[in-house]
Amino acid sequence: MDNSSGVGVLDKAALVLSALESGPATLAGLVGATGLARPTAHRLAVALEHHRMVARDMQGRFILGPRLAELAAAAGEDRLLATAGPVLTHLRDVTGESAQLYRRQGDMRICVAAAERLSGLRDTVPVGSTLPMKAGSAAQILMAWEEPERLHRGLQGARFTATALSGVRRRGWAQSIGEREPGVASVSAPVRGPSNRVVASVSVSGPIERLTRHPGRMHAQAVIDAAARLSDALRRGN
């Protein structure tokens, strides 16, 4: 099959990147894997290194560069947001409560998508809202699977404990009752990327009068199902 796009330099650069997909390579290894002339392989690898699409390991061998990981993460975020709309709308319709999708950014969490309850008393969290990582079920989800050192730091001043997060990891979902805001309850579950790392939290929230003091009993399964649909979309890459 002819893999030529008609743009020779791009085709050759793609050959170099494909060769590095299987692991580090010396210049001789690149020449052998791509069939390119040695000067051409060297020129392309160095040019790709300039753009951070190729890097070098400790032995000086060529490896895939950090820019590719950044682009992959951006593509994953686009897929997440593209899928989030209908998933959150369905979650809102099933539960009758407002639904949100949160991502962590440093010591804060950001609402990146939402489906608001259509009538009655709402817990409105507008898209773009920045909330602390110290309280709320979404914060618990985004914290629970962190590396131990970051987890320990994040628990300082938090409204939840390490024991609570252990329970979150065991159950696979979190709930909060008046933790972030008096009178508001919520239930959240993790969205996982292709590497199984938690990349976001799906939540429903509303007044305690409706969600009761045990909101997980009412809505945990629906929230888990929504998170699973988003995780599947990220794994499938579409």
C-alpha positions as a Markdown table, in Angstrom:
| # | Residue | x | y | z |
|---|---|---|---|---|
| 1 | Met | 0.0 | 0.0 | 0.0 |
| 2 | Asp | 1.3 | 3.5 | -0.9 |
| 3 | Asn | 1.6 | 5.6 | 2.3 |
| 4 | Ser | 2.7 | 8.7 | 0.3 |
| 5 | Ser | 0.8 | 11.9 | 0.9 |
| 6 | Gly | 2.5 | 13.6 | -2.0 |
| 7 | Val | 4.4 | 15.9 | 0.5 |
| 8 | Gly | 7.7 | 14.1 | 0.6 |
| 9 | Val | 9.3 | 15.8 | 3.6 |
| 10 | Leu | 6.2 | 15.1 | 5.8 |
| 11 | Asp | 6.1 | 11.5 | 4.7 |
| 12 | Lys | 9.8 | 11.1 | 5.7 |
| 13 | Ala | 9.2 | 12.8 | 9.0 |
| 14 | Ala | 6.3 | 10.5 | 9.6 |
| 15 | Leu | 8.6 | 7.5 | 8.9 |
| 16 | Val | 11.0 | 8.8 | 11.6 |
| 17 | Leu | 8.3 | 9.2 | 14.2 |
| 18 | Ser | 6.8 | 5.7 | 13.3 |
| 19 | Ala | 10.3 | 4.2 | 13.7 |
| 20 | Leu | 10.6 | 5.7 | 17.2 |
| 21 | Glu | 7.2 | 4.3 | 18.3 |
| 22 | Ser | 8.9 | 1.0 | 19.1 |
| 23 | Gly | 11.5 | 2.6 | 21.3 |
| 24 | Pro | 14.8 | 4.5 | 21.3 |
| 25 | Ala | 17.0 | 4.4 | 18.2 |
| 26 | Thr | 20.5 | 5.5 | 17.2 |
| 27 | Leu | 21.0 | 7.3 | 13.9 |
| 28 | Ala | 22.0 | 3.9 | 12.3 |
| 29 | Gly | 18.8 | 2.4 | 13.7 |
| 30 | Leu | 16.7 | 5.1 | 12.2 |
| 31 | Val | 18.4 | 4.6 | 8.8 |
| 32 | Gly | 17.8 | 0.9 | 9.0 |
| 33 | Ala | 14.1 | 1.3 | 10.1 |
| 34 | Thr | 13.1 | 4.0 | 7.6 |
| 35 | Gly | 15.3 | 3.3 | 4.6 |
| 36 | Leu | 16.2 | 7.0 | 4.5 |
| 37 | Ala | 19.7 | 8.1 | 3.5 |
| 38 | Arg | 21.8 | 8.8 | 6.6 |
| 39 | Pro | 22.1 | 12.6 | 6.1 |
| 40 | Thr | 18.3 | 12.8 | 5.5 |
| 41 | Ala | 17.4 | 10.8 | 8.6 |
| 42 | His | 19.8 | 12.9 | 10.7 |
| 43 | Arg | 18.5 | 16.2 | 9.3 |
| 44 | Leu | 14.8 | 15.2 | 9.9 |
| 45 | Ala | 15.5 | 13.9 | 13.4 |
| 46 | Val | 17.3 | 17.0 | 14.4 |
| 47 | Ala | 14.5 | 19.2 | 12.9 |
| 48 | Leu | 11.9 | 17.2 | 14.8 |
| 49 | Glu | 14.0 | 17.6 | 18.0 |
| 50 | His | 13.8 | 21.4 | 17.5 |
| 51 | His | 10.0 | 21.2 | 17.6 |
| 52 | Arg | 10.1 | 18.8 | 20.6 |
| 53 | Met | 8.5 | 16.0 | 18.7 |
| 54 | Val | 11.8 | 14.0 | 19.1 |
| 55 | Ala | 14.1 | 14.1 | 22.0 |
| 56 | Arg | 17.3 | 12.2 | 23.2 |
| 57 | Asp | 17.7 | 9.7 | 26.0 |
| 58 | Met | 20.7 | 9.5 | 28.4 |
| 59 | Gln | 22.6 | 7.5 | 25.8 |
| 60 | Gly | 22.0 | 10.1 | 23.1 |
| 61 | Arg | 19.5 | 7.9 | 21.2 |
| 62 | Phe | 16.5 | 9.5 | 19.5 |
| 63 | Ile | 13.2 | 9.0 | 21.3 |
| 64 | Leu | 9.6 | 10.4 | 20.9 |
| 65 | Gly | 9.5 | 13.9 | 22.3 |
| 66 | Pro | 7.3 | 15.7 | 24.9 |
| 67 | Arg | 5.3 | 17.7 | 22.4 |
| 68 | Leu | 3.6 | 14.5 | 21.2 |
| 69 | Ala | 2.3 | 13.8 | 24.7 |
| 70 | Glu | 1.0 | 17.4 | 24.9 |
| 71 | Leu | -0.8 | 17.1 | 21.6 |
| 72 | Ala | -2.2 | 13.7 | 22.7 |
| 73 | Ala | -3.5 | 15.2 | 25.9 |
| 74 | Ala | -5.2 | 18.1 | 24.0 |
| 75 | Ala | -6.8 | 15.6 | 21.6 |
| 76 | Gly | -8.0 | 13.6 | 24.6 |
| 77 | Glu | -9.5 | 16.7 | 26.2 |
| 78 | Asp | -11.3 | 17.6 | 22.9 |
| 79 | Arg | -12.8 | 14.1 | 22.9 |
| 80 | Leu | -13.8 | 14.4 | 26.5 |
| 81 | Leu | -15.6 | 17.7 | 25.9 |
| 82 | Ala | -17.2 | 16.5 | 22.6 |
| 83 | Thr | -18.6 | 13.4 | 24.4 |
| 84 | Ala | -19.5 | 15.2 | 27.7 |
| 85 | Gly | -22.6 | 17.1 | 26.4 |
| 86 | Pro | -24.9 | 14.2 | 25.7 |
| 87 | Val | -23.6 | 12.2 | 28.6 |
| 88 | Leu | -24.3 | 15.0 | 31.1 |
| 89 | Thr | -27.7 | 15.7 | 29.6 |
| 90 | His | -28.6 | 12.0 | 30.0 |
| 91 | Leu | -27.3 | 12.0 | 33.5 |
| 92 | Arg | -29.4 | 15.1 | 34.3 |
| 93 | Asp | -32.5 | 13.6 | 32.8 |
| 94 | Val | -32.0 | 10.3 | 34.7 |
| 95 | Thr | -31.4 | 11.9 | 38.1 |
| 96 | Gly | -33.4 | 15.1 | 37.8 |
| 97 | Glu | -30.4 | 17.0 | 39.1 |
| 98 | Ser | -27.7 | 19.3 | 37.6 |
| 99 | Ala | -24.7 | 17.4 | 36.2 |
| 100 | Gln | -21.1 | 18.7 | 35.9 |
| 101 | Leu | -17.8 | 17.6 | 34.6 |
| 102 | Tyr | -14.7 | 18.8 | 36.5 |
| 103 | Arg | -11.0 | 18.7 | 35.7 |
| 104 | Arg | -8.1 | 19.4 | 38.1 |
| 105 | Gln | -5.9 | 22.4 | 37.5 |
| 106 | Gly | -3.2 | 22.8 | 40.1 |
| 107 | Asp | -4.8 | 23.3 | 43.5 |
| 108 | Met | -8.2 | 24.1 | 42.0 |
| 109 | Arg | -10.9 | 22.2 | 40.0 |
| 110 | Ile | -12.7 | 23.7 | 37.0 |
| 111 | Cys | -16.2 | 23.0 | 35.7 |
| 112 | Val | -15.5 | 22.2 | 32.0 |
| 113 | Ala | -19.0 | 21.1 | 31.1 |
| 114 | Ala | -22.5 | 21.1 | 32.7 |
| 115 | Ala | -26.1 | 20.2 | 32.1 |
| 116 | Glu | -28.4 | 22.3 | 34.3 |
| 117 | Arg | -31.7 | 21.2 | 35.9 |
| 118 | Leu | -34.5 | 22.7 | 33.8 |
| 119 | Ser | -36.7 | 24.0 | 36.6 |
| 120 | Gly | -37.1 | 24.4 | 40.3 |
| 121 | Leu | -34.3 | 24.8 | 42.8 |
| 122 | Arg | -30.9 | 24.2 | 41.2 |
| 123 | Asp | -27.3 | 24.0 | 42.2 |
| 124 | Thr | -25.9 | 26.0 | 39.4 |
| 125 | Val | -22.2 | 25.7 | 38.6 |
| 126 | Pro | -21.5 | 27.6 | 35.4 |
| 127 | Val | -18.9 | 26.3 | 32.9 |
| 128 | Gly | -15.6 | 27.9 | 33.7 |
| 129 | Ser | -16.2 | 28.1 | 37.5 |
| 130 | Thr | -13.1 | 27.5 | 39.6 |
| 131 | Leu | -13.7 | 25.7 | 42.9 |
| 132 | Pro | -11.2 | 24.6 | 45.6 |
| 133 | Met | -9.8 | 21.0 | 45.9 |
| 134 | Lys | -10.5 | 21.1 | 49.6 |
| 135 | Ala | -14.2 | 20.2 | 49.6 |
| 136 | Gly | -16.9 | 18.5 | 47.6 |
| 137 | Ser | -17.3 | 15.0 | 46.1 |
| 138 | Ala | -15.6 | 16.0 | 42.8 |
| 139 | Ala | -12.6 | 17.2 | 44.8 |
| 140 | Gln | -12.5 | 13.8 | 46.6 |
| 141 | Ile | -12.5 | 12.0 | 43.3 |
| 142 | Leu | -9.8 | 14.1 | 41.7 |
| 143 | Met | -7.7 | 13.7 | 44.9 |
| 144 | Ala | -8.3 | 10.0 | 45.8 |
| 145 | Trp | -6.0 | 8.4 | 43.2 |
| 146 | Glu | -3.2 | 10.9 | 43.4 |
| 147 | Glu | 0.4 | 9.9 | 44.2 |
| 148 | Pro | 0.9 | 9.6 | 48.0 |
| 149 | Glu | 3.0 | 12.8 | 48.4 |
| 150 | Arg | 0.6 | 14.9 | 46.4 |
| 151 | Leu | -2.3 | 13.3 | 48.3 |
| 152 | His | -0.7 | 14.1 | 51.6 |
| 153 | Arg | -0.2 | 17.8 | 50.6 |
| 154 | Gly | -3.8 | 18.0 | 49.2 |
| 155 | Leu | -5.3 | 16.8 | 52.5 |
| 156 | Gln | -3.9 | 19.7 | 54.5 |
| 157 | Gly | -6.8 | 21.9 | 55.2 |
| 158 | Ala | -9.3 | 19.7 | 53.4 |
| 159 | Arg | -12.8 | 19.0 | 54.6 |
| 160 | Phe | -12.3 | 15.3 | 54.0 |
| 161 | Thr | -9.7 | 12.8 | 55.4 |
| 162 | Ala | -7.4 | 10.1 | 54.1 |
| 163 | Thr | -9.8 | 7.5 | 55.6 |
| 164 | Ala | -12.6 | 9.0 | 53.6 |
| 165 | Leu | -10.6 | 8.9 | 50.4 |
| 166 | Ser | -9.7 | 5.2 | 51.1 |
| 167 | Gly | -13.4 | 4.6 | 51.1 |
| 168 | Val | -13.8 | 6.5 | 47.8 |
| 169 | Arg | -11.2 | 4.3 | 46.2 |
| 170 | Arg | -12.9 | 1.1 | 47.5 |
| 171 | Arg | -16.4 | 2.1 | 46.4 |
| 172 | Gly | -15.4 | 3.9 | 43.2 |
| 173 | Trp | -17.6 | 7.0 | 43.9 |
| 174 | Ala | -17.8 | 9.9 | 46.4 |
| 175 | Gln | -20.5 | 11.9 | 48.1 |
| 176 | Ser | -20.6 | 15.1 | 50.0 |
| 177 | Ile | -23.3 | 16.6 | 52.2 |
| 178 | Gly | -22.9 | 20.4 | 52.9 |
| 179 | Glu | -19.1 | 20.0 | 52.4 |
| 180 | Arg | -18.5 | 22.7 | 49.7 |
| 181 | Glu | -21.6 | 24.7 | 50.4 |
| 182 | Pro | -24.3 | 24.5 | 53.1 |
| 183 | Gly | -27.4 | 22.8 | 52.1 |
| 184 | Val | -25.9 | 21.2 | 48.9 |
| 185 | Ala | -25.2 | 17.5 | 48.4 |
| 186 | Ser | -23.4 | 15.8 | 45.5 |
| 187 | Val | -22.2 | 12.5 | 44.1 |
| 188 | Ser | -19.2 | 12.0 | 41.9 |
| 189 | Ala | -17.3 | 9.3 | 40.0 |
| 190 | Pro | -14.0 | 9.2 | 38.1 |
| 191 | Val | -13.4 | 9.4 | 34.4 |
| 192 | Arg | -10.3 | 7.5 | 33.4 |
| 193 | Gly | -8.0 | 8.1 | 30.4 |
| 194 | Pro | -6.4 | 5.4 | 28.2 |
| 195 | Ser | -3.7 | 4.8 | 30.8 |
| 196 | Asn | -6.4 | 4.3 | 33.5 |
| 197 | Arg | -5.3 | 7.6 | 35.2 |
| 198 | Val | -8.2 | 9.7 | 36.6 |
| 199 | Val | -8.5 | 12.7 | 34.3 |
| 200 | Ala | -11.9 | 14.1 | 35.4 |
| 201 | Ser | -14.9 | 13.8 | 37.7 |
| 202 | Val | -18.5 | 13.5 | 36.7 |
| 203 | Ser | -21.0 | 14.9 | 39.4 |
| 204 | Val | -24.6 | 15.5 | 40.1 |
| 205 | Ser | -25.5 | 18.1 | 42.7 |
| 206 | Gly | -28.5 | 19.6 | 44.3 |
| 207 | Pro | -30.2 | 20.6 | 47.6 |
| 208 | Ile | -30.0 | 18.2 | 50.5 |
| 209 | Glu | -33.8 | 18.2 | 50.7 |
| 210 | Arg | -33.9 | 16.4 | 47.4 |
| 211 | Leu | -30.7 | 14.4 | 47.4 |
| 212 | Thr | -31.1 | 13.5 | 51.2 |
| 213 | Arg | -28.2 | 12.9 | 53.5 |
| 214 | His | -27.3 | 9.8 | 51.6 |
| 215 | Pro | -27.1 | 11.0 | 48.0 |
| 216 | Gly | -25.0 | 8.0 | 46.9 |
| 217 | Arg | -27.8 | 5.6 | 47.6 |
| 218 | Met | -30.0 | 7.5 | 45.1 |
| 219 | His | -27.5 | 8.5 | 42.3 |
| 220 | Ala | -24.2 | 6.7 | 42.6 |
| 221 | Gln | -25.0 | 4.1 | 39.9 |
| 222 | Ala | -26.1 | 6.7 | 37.4 |
| 223 | Val | -23.0 | 8.8 | 38.0 |
| 224 | Ile | -20.8 | 5.7 | 37.7 |
| 225 | Asp | -22.5 | 4.8 | 34.4 |
| 226 | Ala | -21.9 | 8.3 | 33.0 |
| 227 | Ala | -18.3 | 8.3 | 34.0 |
| 228 | Ala | -17.8 | 4.9 | 32.4 |
| 229 | Arg | -19.3 | 6.2 | 29.1 |
| 230 | Leu | -16.8 | 9.0 | 29.1 |
| 231 | Ser | -13.9 | 6.7 | 30.0 |
| 232 | Asp | -14.9 | 4.4 | 27.1 |
| 233 | Ala | -15.0 | 7.3 | 24.7 |
| 234 | Leu | -11.5 | 8.3 | 25.7 |
| 235 | Arg | -10.2 | 4.8 | 25.4 |
| 236 | Arg | -11.8 | 4.3 | 22.0 |
| 237 | Gly | -10.3 | 7.6 | 20.8 |
| 238 | Asn | -13.5 | 8.8 | 19.2 |
